Amino acid sequence: MSASPDLLAALTERLGAAHVLTAPEDVAPYLVETRGLHRGHALAVARPADAAEAAFVVARCAEARVPVVAQGGNTGLVSGGVPQGGLVLSLARLDRVRAVDPLDATITVEAGVTLADVQAAADRAGMLFPLSLASEGSCRIGGNLATNAGGTAVLAYGNARDLVLGLEVVLADGRVWNGLKALRKDNAGYDLKHLFVGSEGTLGIITAAVLKLFPKPLSRGVGFVGLADPAAALALFAHLRDRAGHDLTAFEVIPPFGLEIVLRHTPGATPPLAQAHGTYALVEFSSTRTDAPAAAALEAALAGAIEAGLVEDATLGASEAQNQALWALRENLSEVQRREGGSIKHDVSVPLSRLPKFLATATQACEAEMPGLRVCAFGHFGDGNIHFNLSQPVGMDRAAFLAQWSRFNRIVHDVVHALGGSIAAEHGIGLIKRDELTRYTDPVALDLMRRLKAALDPDGLLNPGKVVVPEGGGPPALPSS
Ligand SMILES: Cc1cc2nc3c(=O)[nH]c(=O)nc-3n(C[C@H](O)[C@H](O)[C@H](O)COP(=O)(O)OP(=O)(O)OC[C@H]3O[C@@H](n4cnc5c(N)ncnc54)[C@H](O)[C@@H]3O)c2cc1C
């Protein structure tokens, strides 16, 4: 697409030259996704200061028929923010916390506030904003909502979707929908905000949100547990959920290979348990009550599990520093996988009861396809969500391994589909899973998605080529960079 001088002149006049980037070196960081898997192209990057400027940019682009690709922190893992032409609309300068209301238990923030800053603003008001991801220092709340982000606190508090009460959205024609309500109950017509949550910039541009806050837990207990296998992990999960209910705030699994590479690549990390086990769980209880410390409740629940023969061994953090050290074994997993060479990722979910079957079937199928391949299946077990990642065989060429991405996707996604699961649990569809969505989605659902897209963005200008494409296919996927 050639640059439109009139469009760029209009944007520059309104936003200022410093906030309409056209020099290749200024635009470059906005063209590539976080792992460098794809590189796109764009005529410019616009950085509005507020919702009115964002609406101006979208309206001018609509007139000029120029596509608009929203970007928050650009930490997305499915190449959803990588532009395939058109204009990148960075929300980073919409970074104000508009209001915090402890009585309503709400916070109103602009789309460009980082997740860490939303958490910090809630904390200063003596409250909790529970969404928590390893990328929270750089991802932005508009991006979190646009991807319906998950993370480590979903078990107790839900996904981003469950945490939103109201939205302000710039529509494809540049009009602004003010849906910034702070209501816990509102059945007045269709619930429009949920159309935009998880729509990955394809239906509208989120400029602000009213979010739910929660009482801050007064204590937490963290345990690292050795188990025979995933079936034992499932039994332990049910045992802890029965005893703790809402106070069970995390249940993450780590496979033996995952623990091995975290210990290998994390300076100062020590094995948490004396012996090796078939699988491991990182469990957390939290409590808002002064008379019921979480660590004591976790200790009692784990003692019961040991007595029942569900657990082989367990250790509890004896201080907040030890709790953090145990959590680091889980949180560092994505990072250390990079040190083991190429990794083919799957972010999938199945009903909880089918997790052991999924893990066994998918592992066997992948190992049979490529001897020496190392399965690193970890993550949010309590949500039924596994990051089923495949590390390359030792010594294999990285690029040759990554060239097998689609082949392994098909194997793993077929297993997920057969078990009634989802091929996109928390990272979304973007570009990477666009064709997989078409393959695995019920035709009626796909038709409804396409109709929604056509109704809200009739000219196909919002993040074209991502998530759902018109029947017959969209533009070809970008080549890997
Ligand atoms: C180390 C690491 C750990 C991660 N852990 C998790 C995890 O545990 N759980 C999880 O869910 N994700 C995780 N992610 C993925 C990523 O951080 C999330 O998807 C996050 O929500 C993206 O936010 P962002 O601001 O970076 O969005 P971006 O990457 O900028 O954009 C993502 C998508 O949303 C669209 N978009 C962005 N802002 C807006 C807006 N204001 N309005 C409309 N559309 C918009 C973009 O067009 C794009 O399609 C992780 C990523 C990394 C790098």
The ligand as an SDF file (V2000), in Angstrom:
LIG
                    3D

 53 58  0  0  0  0  0  0  0  0999 V2000
    6.4970  -13.4480   28.7120 C   0  0  0  0  0  0  0  0  0  0  0  0
    5.0580  -13.4360   28.2940 C   0  0  0  0  0  0  0  0  0  0  0  0
    4.1150  -14.0490   29.1050 C   0  0  0  0  0  0  0  0  0  0  0  0
    2.7640  -14.0370   28.7550 C   0  0  0  0  0  0  0  0  0  0  0  0
    1.8740  -14.6470   29.5730 N   0  0  0  0  0  0  0  0  0  0  0  0
    0.5610  -14.6420   29.2530 C   0  0  0  0  0  0  0  0  0  0  0  0
   -0.3950  -15.2750   30.0960 C   0  0  0  0  0  0  0  0  0  0  0  0
   -0.0730  -15.8630   31.1200 O   0  0  0  0  0  0  0  0  0  0  0  0
   -1.6980  -15.2010   29.7330 N   0  0  0  0  0  0  0  0  0  0  0  0
   -2.1040  -14.5560   28.6090 C   0  0  0  0  0  0  0  0  0  0  0  0
   -3.3030  -14.5070   28.3330 O   0  0  0  0  0  0  0  0  0  0  0  0
   -1.2100  -13.9760   27.7710 N   0  0  0  0  0  0  0  0  0  0  0  0
    0.1010  -13.9960   28.0710 C   0  0  0  0  0  0  0  0  0  0  0  0
    1.0050  -13.4040   27.2370 N   0  0  0  0  0  0  0  0  0  0  0  0
    0.5530  -12.7980   25.9770 C   0  0  0  0  0  0  0  0  0  0  0  0
    0.2880  -11.2710   26.0460 C   0  0  0  0  0  0  0  0  0  0  0  0
    1.0480  -10.6490   27.0580 O   0  0  0  0  0  0  0  0  0  0  0  0
   -1.2010  -11.0170   26.2430 C   0  0  0  0  0  0  0  0  0  0  0  0
   -1.9130  -11.4830   25.1170 O   0  0  0  0  0  0  0  0  0  0  0  0
   -1.5620   -9.5390   26.4740 C   0  0  0  0  0  0  0  0  0  0  0  0
   -2.9130   -9.4620   26.8680 O   0  0  0  0  0  0  0  0  0  0  0  0
   -1.3330   -8.6530   25.2610 C   0  0  0  0  0  0  0  0  0  0  0  0
   -1.3870   -7.2910   25.6620 O   0  0  0  0  0  0  0  0  0  0  0  0
   -0.6280   -6.1700   24.7990 P   0  0  0  0  0  0  0  0  0  0  0  0
   -0.9420   -4.8460   25.3630 O   0  0  0  0  0  0  0  0  0  0  0  0
    0.8160   -6.4980   24.6900 O   0  0  0  0  0  0  0  0  0  0  0  0
   -1.3560   -6.3490   23.3960 O   0  0  0  0  0  0  0  0  0  0  0  0
   -0.7500   -6.2960   21.9200 P   0  0  0  0  0  0  0  0  0  0  0  0
    0.2370   -7.4000   21.7420 O   0  0  0  0  0  0  0  0  0  0  0  0
   -0.2840   -4.9400   21.6100 O   0  0  0  0  0  0  0  0  0  0  0  0
   -2.0470   -6.6200   21.0530 O   0  0  0  0  0  0  0  0  0  0  0  0
   -2.6640   -7.8770   21.1060 C   0  0  0  0  0  0  0  0  0  0  0  0
   -3.9110   -7.8650   20.2120 C   0  0  0  0  0  0  0  0  0  0  0  0
   -4.8750   -6.9710   20.7400 O   0  0  0  0  0  0  0  0  0  0  0  0
   -5.1230   -5.8970   19.8220 C   0  0  0  0  0  0  0  0  0  0  0  0
   -5.1900   -4.6820   20.6380 N   0  0  0  0  0  0  0  0  0  0  0  0
   -4.2230   -4.1590   21.4380 C   0  0  0  0  0  0  0  0  0  0  0  0
   -4.6730   -3.0770   22.0800 N   0  0  0  0  0  0  0  0  0  0  0  0
   -5.9580   -2.8860   21.6860 C   0  0  0  0  0  0  0  0  0  0  0  0
   -6.9670   -1.9380   21.9920 C   0  0  0  0  0  0  0  0  0  0  0  0
   -6.7480   -0.9440   22.8550 N   0  0  0  0  0  0  0  0  0  0  0  0
   -8.1650   -2.0550   21.3800 N   0  0  0  0  0  0  0  0  0  0  0  0
   -8.4110   -3.0600   20.5050 C   0  0  0  0  0  0  0  0  0  0  0  0
   -7.4930   -3.9770   20.1690 N   0  0  0  0  0  0  0  0  0  0  0  0
   -6.2820   -3.9000   20.7580 C   0  0  0  0  0  0  0  0  0  0  0  0
   -3.9960   -5.9270   18.8250 C   0  0  0  0  0  0  0  0  0  0  0  0
   -4.4050   -5.4540   17.5450 O   0  0  0  0  0  0  0  0  0  0  0  0
   -3.6510   -7.3990   18.8020 C   0  0  0  0  0  0  0  0  0  0  0  0
   -4.5110   -8.0790   17.9330 O   0  0  0  0  0  0  0  0  0  0  0  0
    2.3690  -13.4040   27.5500 C   0  0  0  0  0  0  0  0  0  0  0  0
    3.3150  -12.7890   26.7430 C   0  0  0  0  0  0  0  0  0  0  0  0
    4.6440  -12.8020   27.0920 C   0  0  0  0  0  0  0  0  0  0  0  0
    5.6350  -12.1180   26.1960 C   0  0  0  0  0  0  0  0  0  0  0  0
  1  2  1  0
  2  3  1  0
  2 52  2  0
  3  4  2  0
  4  5  1  0
  4 50  1  0
  5  6  2  0
  6  7  1  0
  6 13  1  0
  7  8  2  0
  7  9  1  0
  9 10  1  0
 10 11  2  0
 10 12  1  0
 12 13  2  0
 13 14  1  0
 14 15  1  0
 14 50  1  0
 15 16  1  0
 16 17  1  0
 16 18  1  0
 18 19  1  0
 18 20  1  0
 20 21  1  0
 20 22  1  0
 22 23  1  0
 23 24  1  0
 24 25  2  0
 24 26  1  0
 24 27  1  0
 27 28  1  0
 28 29  2  0
 28 30  1  0
 28 31  1  0
 31 32  1  0
 32 33  1  0
 33 34  1  0
 33 48  1  0
 34 35  1  0
 35 36  1  0
 35 46  1  0
 36 37  1  0
 36 45  1  0
 37 38  2  0
 38 39  1  0
 39 40  1  0
 39 45  2  0
 40 41  1  0
 40 42  2  0
 42 43  1  0
 43 44  2  0
 44 45  1  0
 46 47  1  0
 46 48  1  0
 48 49  1  0
 50 51  2  0
 51 52  1  0
 52 53  1  0
M  END
$$$$
